[in-house]
Amino acid sequence: MNPNPSLKFDLIADLRELFAFPFMVHALEAGTIVAVFAAAVGWYMVLRRQSFAGHTLSLMAFPGATGAALIGLPVSLGYYLACGAAAIAMGQTARASTRGFSSETAVIGTVQTVGLAAGYVFLSLNSAILSGTETLLFGTFLGVTQGQVAALLVIAAVTLALLTAVARPLLFSTVDRELARASGIPVATLDVLFLLLLALAVAATSQITGVLLVFAVLVAPPAAAQQLTSRPLAGLLLGILFALLVVWLGLAAAYFSPWPVGFYTTTFAFAVYVVARLIRSRR
Amino acid sequence: MSVVELRDAAVRLGGRLVFSGVDLNVQTGEFLAVLGPNGAGKSTLMRAILGLVPLAAGRATVFGGTPARARGWIGYLPQRSGFDRATRLRGVDLVRLGVDGTRWGVPLPVSAVARERRRSERDRVDRVIEMVGAAAYAHRPVGELSGGEQQRLLIAQALVRTPQLLILDEPLDSLDLPNQVAVAALIRRIATDEQIAVMLVAHDVNPLLGYLDRVVYLGGGHALTGSVDEVITAPKLTALYGSPVEVLRTRDDRLVVVGLPEAPHHHGHRHDEEP
């Protein structure tokens, strides 16, 4: 690792330095993959008003990661397993409700609290990873391996393929649930499928941003895009663009400064959202 | 041609008999209102015609076949509250979902045929938006539109698949009176011009007076069918409910039904109604 990274305020030289180290290249690759597919899933999540569910899933990544470390499984596998299980559990409770998912806030809140408590227990049972708590919660870009990048690529491809397949029926059931159901769309199945896609996006994102700062990629960029346009495709692409900006700038800033990547991505994401709101209010 | 034909139809929901012995015959281009107090089964009757709830007895024929097979010819607007203010989707996108909202995958305009189909679909979307008079605001987010504007776009969405039967469940419910009358006039014009049969569920017949062909009045587990003057009379409704009902006609020709087992005008209480 570069012992003393510093900005030279020379774009070419600075970029060259960013790409000089494999760990940084892996981090940029992982961040790019995550930004693209998390923002696409996030666009639907914001439109479906499931941000709270997304938040819960991200908190479930915490017991997932600590639990996996406790029993000796790879931590990233723990992320995916815990988020997926939580998504299925929430999907089952939502199935009973005709209004869909957003009304189930009490259930989600309960799941969330139990998940956090379990994560904390796993953590205290395994003092070895105690030093990694901060990383789990607030993210890191150090130590992203080539294998992790490959895994992310596969997960992103699967998620985007599924999302593309259900794109229009999912949009239909999001804006007009009753009519979509009457038109023969399997609304309840789509609910569960979307929660699973959301779980994948959350699990992948939290490996970069940490479980508490998932919103920097998953929520803020698509929410900002929806402030600026109500065209579906334009909003989706703009959200991805914002997410890429947030991740790239966040990683670069974190590399050249002592502060953590989670802080930068969150700050940039917040800035993008605030600017988008300002632009909209001036129109 | 007979669009909808019910013979002695009955529906049972959760063990409760909602209605029974309902006969109905709807013709092409006819505009029918489905009236009755809360819980009388207006929405249930519509859902039976759509094949979404099964009949407990009797027979339902839609376009000469079973309701399930007729689904493609029916434009449906379910009972719903307005769009959330923050819904970031344009009116034109909403209407477009009526065309392709049920299609899986995404369109790839690679072939000339696919491009041609996309263009004709876009034209159809523009045409129905024009038809309901929504062109001026179709490109704004639906959440920012008024209830009447949203309702027109939803009617456009129901029309975009060129249905032969339009089923509208309480489309006037959240509108003010001038808008209710305007939407009623619009529906009358569509029924006549496009020769589409329309069944419209309503709480209040007054905004529809002068536009309707016939009414179906549900109450006491049964139904009366006929013109407004035939059906909404004290003797007929008294017989339907089995308890005294009065019908008053105000000086400006509005109808007021007094003495129903349940109050007839429960605006804003739509959730009391069974699904």
Boltz contact constraints between the chains, C-beta under 6 A:
constraints:
  - contact:
      token1: [A, 164]
      token2: [B, 106]
      max_distance: 6.0
  - contact:
      token1: [A, 165]
      token2: [B, 104]
      max_distance: 6.0
  - contact:
      token1: [A, 165]
      token2: [B, 105]
      max_distance: 6.0
  - contact:
      token1: [A, 167]
      token2: [B, 106]
      max_distance: 6.0
  - contact:
      token1: [A, 168]
      token2: [B, 100]
      max_distance: 6.0
  - contact:
      token1: [A, 168]
      token2: [B, 101]
      max_distance: 6.0
  - contact:
      token1: [A, 168]
      token2: [B, 103]
      max_distance: 6.0
  - contact:
      token1: [A, 172]
      token2: [B, 97]
      max_distance: 6.0
  - contact:
      token1: [A, 172]
      token2: [B, 101]
      max_distance: 6.0
  - contact:
      token1: [A, 175]
      token2: [B, 89]
      max_distance: 6.0
  - contact:
      token1: [A, 178]
      token2: [B, 78]
      max_distance: 6.0
  - contact:
      token1: [A, 179]
      token2: [B, 78]
      max_distance: 6.0
  - contact:
      token1: [A, 182]
      token2: [B, 76]
      max_distance: 6.0
  - contact:
      token1: [A, 183]
      token2: [B, 102]
      max_distance: 6.0
  - contact:
      token1: [A, 185]
      token2: [B, 102]
      max_distance: 6.0
  - contact:
      token1: [A, 226]
      token2: [B, 88]
      max_distance: 6.0
  - contact:
      token1: [A, 230]
      token2: [B, 88]
      max_distance: 6.0
  - contact:
      token1: [A, 230]
      token2: [B, 89]
      max_distance: 6.0
  - contact:
      token1: [A, 230]
      token2: [B, 90]
      max_distance: 6.0
  - contact:
      token1: [A, 230]
      token2: [B, 141]
      max_distance: 6.0
  - contact:
      token1: [A, 232]
      token2: [B, 93]
      max_distance: 6.0
